[in-house]
């Protein structure tokens, strides 16, 4: 990977020095316990995570890629979820400088939007000063329509940045634009700063420093994919709260009456629940697929909250236990889960992990296929079924993508970190898993099941449980389910 690190010059950043206000960032001297964190508001908890990221992850990320200064430029008109949630603002020029020692200097410079002339009440424009994560913060801009002037926004955007950079004289300046780590061909992402910002930036920096610009994509990726202790504790709190909701949702199911869009929705909470049934090859029978959005829960269904790893079987009238095929499906699920849990370890690359789990699945007689069978209808003529139906073997499709602080992975483009399975650009297979790598055990499997009139069918099952990768294997956020829950008429 280091050979590909020859980044290219491009894009964005920094702002004004002007009237900067110094505030000593609070160091992470003592990591709080789960009990201490649960007394905080979610905003305070996120502040703690941000401080830990700056102290524990940022120095290593910058030094791994020989970056002396990281400039992250944001404007309201170009949505930047990483900046909003990771750095704490939707606008501004954020500058992180390695000045030696065990920490990175953190500065928030000018052109950060604050209060407006039409605003009523107090806004949150001084959040960054109060969060305790930054050493230097410049006053936010009072947003108003000024009287006539030859000066435009372009004259102010990076004003004063050169002096700030010259005082630190970085040899390598990373800026938020993509260069090598591109998404797959049909994925839309935020590629970073605009050409306008880039041109304004290099004009402000001058030739000497403009020639030192590179992409911050590797630094940002390592920053994103390395959870800190308080982040892991937040994930465990999320799981604890979610399981309470799942328990309530499952308890409210009445087979033959309850519809899938009613499960988990009582006005004050909501749980994403899906159902699984037999599927003919090429036909999607997943609860939230087209035509199945609002199906009545009935005997023979598997009801699932896949993101929490909770599954239940709906007994048919007269059944006191699941039929043999459901028992076998559950046994296959536990077998597949065990193989993945023991194979996935921090420090390994997805390519290494894939080679090992392929060997283990081969030994277990389980076929690993790249595409997800339920996503393709026969009319597509997709060559996924070329090898035919095997009544003796379960088929599995794997996509163990990254997550981020309990949010959807797409929010922070964290899916562009390591991704284990058959999806994503090829380069994702060579990024080692960081300690406490947060990802989902997402896989789809299809167990052969006799169908009417000798039609080939599968029992369809999906897992999407969020977990953590350690050097010893996978750590669950809550004790894994070992017995299938039974729902009775």
Buried (B, 14 or more C-beta within 10 A) or exposed (E): EEEEBEBEBBBBBBBBBBEBEEBEBBEBEEBBEBEEBEEBEEEEBBBBBBBBBBBBBBBBBBEEBEBBBBBBBBBEEBEBBBBBBBBBBBBBBBBBBBEEEEBBBBBBBBBBBBBBEEEEEEEEBBBBBEBBBBBBBBBBBEBEEEEEEEEEEEEBBBBBBBEBBEEBEBEBBBBBBBBBBBBBEEEEEBBBBBEEBBEBBBEBBEEEBBEBBBBBBBBBBBBBBBBBBBBBBBBBBBBEEBBEBBBBBBEEBEBEEBEBEBBBEEEEBEBBBBBBBBBBBBBBBBBBBEEBEEBBBBBBBBBBBBBBBBBBBBBBEEBEEBEEBBEBBBEBBBBBBBBBBBBBBBEBBBBBBBEBBBEBBEEBEBBBBEBBBBBBEEEEEBEBBEEEBEEEBBBBBBBBBBBBBBEEBBBBBBBBBBBBBBBBBEBBBEBBBBBBBBBBBBBBBBBBBEBEEEEBBBBBBBBBBBBBBBEEBBBBBBEBBEEBBEBEB
